[in-house]
Every structure is written in structure tokens, then in C-alpha cells.
Amino acid sequence: MLPPTKDKTPPPADRGLEEAYRAARYTVNGIPLRIGESHPDFDRWLTERSAVQYTILTAHNPRSTPLHPPVNEARHATLLKLLDQLRLDYVSARGEDPAGEWPAEEGICLLNLRPNEALQIAVLYQQHAVVQGERGGVPRLVWV
């Protein structure tokens, strides 16, 4: 894997991107999540899965550059293959723009993987940010 990365704040030019990420709805196991909001149903689900921490990420649209759907699907397939090879615990996730201006992105929710290790996967797939959190906390946007 890649060397660990530290959380970063976006450069001023990317404030619009940050706003879009914060406005997005992230869905895991049918439960919609928003950055900075508590989600008791999600906490219960995490408890059922014996999960303490999570990371939501995608392989779609690296560095927020739109790719054709077949390319995004192929990137997602390679992500799933990597996670299976590493024997990581994950479930499907989805990120959606509530305004409908950006296409929905299929992704995954990694369970109980150390945050820096999850960030390494996001770097590998050229993502700007991920959503991370802990059971009982609120989802937060973490820049890669």
C-alpha cells in the first residue's frame, strides 16, 4: 500500500467542491447519511455489524473528473477485487448530489479499517476526499 497521508483542508479554490461534498447524501445499507449529522439508525447497524469505525469511498471520477459510465464501472470492479484480495470488511455505498447536477457514484463503506489505511485506498483511486466516522459520532469529510 501507499504511505500514510494526513488529513488536509481543501485549498481555497476548491471551496465549491467542499460544499458539494458536504451537501451530498451518502447511503449505506439503505440508511442516508449527511456530513456532520448524527444517525442513530446507522449507529445501530454498525453495532449489529460489530463495527466501530467506517470509511465511505468510491473509485468513480478520479479528482472529480467525470468519466464515462463504463470506465467508472471498471474502476469500481477493480476496487472490489482489491478489497476482496485484502479480505477487508465492506458493504456497498452510494453518493448522490441532492440537486442532481452530478451523477450518483457507486462506492463502498469499509468497516473497522484504520482511517489512514482507508485513506491509502482513496489515494490509490485518486480521490479528493472520503467520509469517515465512528459509531456514536457524526460522519466527517476527510481530505486525502
Secondary structure as UniProt FT lines:
FT   HELIX           12..14
FT   HELIX           15..23
FT   STRAND          25..28
FT   TURN            29..30
FT   STRAND          31..33
FT   TURN            35..36
FT   HELIX           40..48
FT   TURN            49..50
FT   STRAND          53..58
FT   HELIX           62..64
FT   HELIX           69..85
FT   TURN            86..87
FT   STRAND          90..96
FT   TURN            98..99
FT   STRAND          105..111
FT   HELIX           115..124
FT   TURN            125..126
FT   STRAND          129..134
FT   TURN            135..136
FT   STRAND          140..143
//
